[in-house]
Amino acid sequence: MQPYIIKRDQHAVSRTQMSQEVLKVLYRLHRTGHLAYLCGGGVRDLLLGRDIDDYDVATDAEPKRLKEVFGNCRLVGRRFRIAHIMFKGGQTIEVSTFRKQGEEDSSEEDDSNSLLIRRDNTFGSPADDAFRRDFTINALYYNVADFSIIDYVGGRADLQSRLIRSIGDPDIRFQEDPIRILRGIRLAATLGFKVEETTWEAMKRQRHHILECAVSRIREEIMKILRRESSHDGFHLLVRAGILEVVFPKLEEFRLAHAESETRADHPIFQHLAVLEDLRVKGVELSDPVLLATLTASPVKELFETLPPDHDVGKSLHEYLEANFKPLAFPRIVRSKVHLLHLALRHMLAEQRRKRRRSLRRSPIFADALKLLEIHCLATDQHWSALRRWQSPPVQRQKRRTRTRVSRSKRIP
């Protein structure tokens, strides 16, 4: 298939926007007689005028040849070898050989109708490589030989129309790799794009296949949505597509229980996500436990309020958090920190003895707990006095002066 070539004078991408490291990789591949394309999200973001930190390069050079061309090359991967070209300062450029569309594995008797791709390791042409990608806006190539952009799938038009469109039949593509559904949601939220109607309907139909993917991939995509400045819009799209009930069923139960009289802006979950979004826009860095504690802050608060006075709070909290996070295999240390942050927030909102207040201030989670308290106050517009109390430095207790006893014999008469 002949691609549409966008010449240098027809696009705004410039080499001055790229890092010196990726230019070195592209030029060396070109000088040694190989095709050298900047590809994927890098070209998309450059066309949109966005800053990029992650560069991917595609070439016709096979992994063994890449090892010969680059002395600072390390091959990674088992089924499909990818080259990591490493530079001083920590910059790594990922270089992959053009691939064909993967093949589904139907060898298992109990999964004979599955289209899930399990083999994706066959070299191909640039056109093959473009058509195996997920969305049209991610299948653009910048050719360093003549500084043109190569478009096999209409990605430039969709970029201008601000559309997320699947390459090929979306029902089949989402069954081949259901993680594309979450990736499409993340792209739509991050870029502020609309999901094309056919692609959107397929996302909703195929959402139950998401759990067929490795839980580590699902978890990472969910956390990418939560870490972005657009987390509020990202989770709103997860709700609209019916995906939240697949990945966080307990959270969806809480959302539905409070959905009848609440607008999206007033819903407790989205109030907290809106605060996260504002903080990220301001450049505030938040740890993963704080993000997850914020996501579950409203249902946990309701849980605490409905527990009987003599009930084991820690046990009930543990059971709720495990039901939410363990299915996606969140690391135990992260789940433990989320647990402690919820207990710390409960403690900080209540009047407690000074001794316990001092012990919390000395805790390694205190900084995150204070940030969670601030998010809670911003989301609910309550408990500001508690925030001021915990933000103020601790009062230093003065040491009592001890009088030295002087024996009567040494007293001055």
Secondary structure, 3 states (H helix, E strand, C coil): CCCEEECHHHCCCCHHHCCHHHHHHHHHHHHCCCCEEEECHHHHHHHCCCCCCCCEEEECCCHHHHHHHCCCEEEECCCCCEEEEECCCCCEEEEEECECCCEECCCCHHHCCCCCEEECCCECCHHHHHHCCCEHHHCEEEECCCCEEEECCCHHHHHHHCEECECCCHHHHHHHCCHHHHHHHHHHHHHCCEECHHHHHHHHHHHHHHHHCCHHHHHHHHHHHHHCCCHHHHHHHHHHCCCHHHHCHHHHHHHHHCCCCCCCCCCHHHHHHHHHHHHHHCCCCCCHHHHHHHHCHHHHHHHHHHCCCCCCHHHHHHHHHHHHHHHHCCCHHHHHHHHHHHHHHHHHHCCCCHHHHHHHHCCCCHHHHHHHHHHHHHHHCCCHHHHHHHHCCCCCCCCCCCCCCCCHHHCCC
